[in-house]
Amino acid sequence: METLNKISAGLEKVTGYFLIFAFASMTVVYFSSVVMRYVFNNGLMWADEFTRYMNIALVMLGSATIARHNDHTNISVLELTVNSKVRKWVVMIQQILTTIFFLCAAAIGFNFAKTAYHVSANMKIPMGFLYNVMSVAFVLLAFQAVTSILNLIKEKEE
């Protein structure tokens, strides 16, 4: 279990660095495009596309990062109305359903990415690569949910 938690923490660190890079690069590219547009009357044609794709990656991988701490938005009325013993079961069932959803979404996403043979308009990046970012994020989300489930089981045993 400790190994799984260390892997989870390592993935969080790697995605955290990517999130910093993504946000910084989006800021620099978009700011540069605005300056070039107003100073030289010619902005970076690919800046909008770049920031759109980085924003999608930032949101998807950021959600995997916050999932490790169960900080994602949820409606917790049921969790708050039941006692602590039942609450652990409710959370565990929620995490199991979440894992199933994310694994299905990842499988569908990977299959969809295989069919994407076109490239992006300005940057000429294969769209299959861009679609796979979402599937990778779903796999990370499922991994974090499984880690959460195993930690809940470990808590019950202790």
C-alpha positions as CSV (number, residue, x, y, z in Angstrom):
1,M,0.0,0.0,0.0
2,E,2.9,2.3,0.8
3,T,4.3,1.7,-2.7
4,L,0.9,2.7,-4.3
5,N,0.8,5.8,-2.2
6,K,4.4,6.7,-3.3
7,I,3.5,6.2,-6.9
8,S,0.4,8.4,-6.4
9,A,2.5,11.1,-4.8
10,G,5.0,10.8,-7.6
11,L,2.3,11.2,-10.3
12,E,1.0,14.2,-8.4
13,K,4.4,15.8,-8.4
14,V,4.9,15.1,-12.2
15,T,1.5,16.5,-13.1
16,G,2.0,19.4,-10.8
17,Y,5.2,20.4,-12.7
18,F,3.3,19.9,-15.9
19,L,0.5,22.2,-14.7
20,I,3.1,24.9,-13.8
21,F,4.7,24.6,-17.2
22,A,1.3,24.6,-19.0
23,F,0.1,27.7,-17.2
24,A,3.4,29.6,-17.6
25,S,3.6,28.7,-21.3
26,M,0.0,29.7,-21.9
27,T,0.7,33.1,-20.2
28,V,3.9,33.7,-22.2
29,V,2.4,32.7,-25.5
30,Y,-0.8,34.6,-25.2
31,F,0.9,37.7,-23.8
32,S,3.4,37.6,-26.7
33,S,0.6,37.3,-29.2
34,V,-1.3,40.3,-27.8
35,V,1.9,42.4,-27.7
36,M,2.8,41.4,-31.3
37,R,-0.8,42.1,-32.5
38,Y,-0.8,45.6,-31.1
39,V,2.9,46.6,-31.7
40,F,3.5,44.9,-35.0
41,N,-0.1,44.4,-36.3
42,N,0.6,40.7,-36.7
43,G,-0.1,38.3,-33.8
44,L,1.0,34.6,-33.5
45,M,-1.5,32.6,-35.6
46,W,-1.1,29.5,-33.5
47,A,-1.4,31.2,-30.1
48,D,-5.2,30.7,-29.7
49,E,-4.9,27.0,-30.7
50,F,-1.9,26.5,-28.3
51,T,-3.7,28.1,-25.3
52,R,-6.9,26.1,-26.0
53,Y,-5.1,22.8,-26.1
54,M,-2.9,23.6,-23.1
55,N,-6.0,24.7,-21.2
56,I,-7.7,21.4,-21.9
57,A,-4.6,19.5,-20.7
58,L,-4.4,21.8,-17.7
59,V,-8.0,21.1,-16.7
60,M,-7.9,17.4,-17.3
61,L,-4.5,16.7,-15.6
62,G,-5.4,19.2,-12.9
63,S,-8.5,17.2,-12.1
64,A,-6.3,14.1,-11.7
65,T,-4.1,16.0,-9.3
66,I,-7.0,17.1,-7.1
67,A,-8.6,13.6,-7.2
68,R,-5.7,12.3,-5.1
69,H,-7.0,14.3,-2.1
70,N,-10.7,13.9,-3.0
71,D,-11.0,17.6,-3.4
72,H,-13.1,17.5,-6.6
73,T,-16.5,19.0,-6.5
74,N,-19.2,16.7,-5.4
75,I,-22.7,16.7,-3.9
76,S,-22.2,15.3,-0.4
77,V,-25.7,15.4,1.0
78,L,-25.8,11.7,1.3
79,E,-22.4,11.5,2.9
80,L,-23.4,14.1,5.5
81,T,-26.7,12.5,6.5
82,V,-25.3,9.1,7.3
83,N,-23.2,8.0,10.3
84,S,-19.4,7.5,9.9
85,K,-19.5,3.8,9.3
86,V,-22.0,4.0,6.5
87,R,-20.2,7.1,5.1
88,K,-17.1,5.1,4.4
89,W,-19.2,2.6,2.4
90,V,-21.0,5.4,0.5
91,V,-17.6,7.0,-0.4
92,M,-16.2,3.6,-1.4
93,I,-19.2,2.8,-3.7
94,Q,-18.9,6.3,-5.1
95,Q,-15.2,5.7,-5.8
96,I,-15.9,2.3,-7.4
97,L,-18.5,3.8,-9.7
98,T,-16.1,6.7,-10.5
99,T,-13.3,4.2,-11.4
100,I,-15.6,2.3,-13.7
101,F,-16.6,5.5,-15.4
102,F,-13.1,6.8,-15.9
103,L,-11.8,3.4,-17.2
104,C,-14.7,3.3,-19.7
105,A,-14.0,6.9,-20.7
106,A,-10.3,6.1,-21.2
107,A,-11.0,3.1,-23.3
108,I,-13.4,5.0,-25.5
109,G,-11.0,7.9,-25.7
110,F,-8.1,5.7,-26.8
111,N,-10.2,4.0,-29.4
112,F,-11.4,7.4,-30.7
113,A,-7.9,8.8,-30.8
114,K,-6.9,5.9,-33.1
115,T,-9.4,7.1,-35.7
116,A,-8.2,10.7,-35.7
117,Y,-5.9,11.0,-38.7
118,H,-6.2,14.8,-39.2
119,V,-4.0,17.5,-37.8
120,S,-4.7,20.8,-36.0
121,A,-5.3,23.8,-38.1
122,N,-2.4,26.1,-37.2
123,M,0.1,24.0,-35.3
124,K,-0.2,20.8,-37.4
125,I,-0.2,18.6,-34.3
126,P,-1.9,15.2,-34.9
127,M,-5.3,15.3,-33.3
128,G,-4.9,11.8,-32.0
129,F,-2.1,12.9,-29.8
130,L,-4.3,15.7,-28.4
131,Y,-7.3,13.4,-27.9
132,N,-5.0,11.0,-25.9
133,V,-4.3,13.7,-23.3
134,M,-7.9,13.3,-22.1
135,S,-7.6,9.5,-22.0
136,V,-4.4,9.6,-20.1
137,A,-6.0,12.0,-17.6
138,F,-8.9,9.5,-17.2
139,V,-6.4,6.7,-16.5
140,L,-4.7,8.9,-13.9
141,L,-8.1,9.7,-12.4
142,A,-9.0,6.0,-12.2
143,F,-5.6,5.2,-10.6
144,Q,-6.2,7.9,-7.9
145,A,-9.7,6.6,-7.3
146,V,-8.4,3.0,-6.9
147,T,-5.7,4.3,-4.5
148,S,-8.5,6.1,-2.5
149,I,-10.5,2.9,-2.4
150,L,-7.5,0.8,-1.1
151,N,-6.8,3.5,1.5
152,L,-10.4,3.3,2.7
153,I,-10.1,-0.5,3.0
154,K,-6.9,-0.2,4.9
155,E,-8.5,2.3,7.2
156,K,-11.3,-0.1,7.9
157,E,-8.9,-2.9,8.7
158,E,-7.0,-0.7,11.2
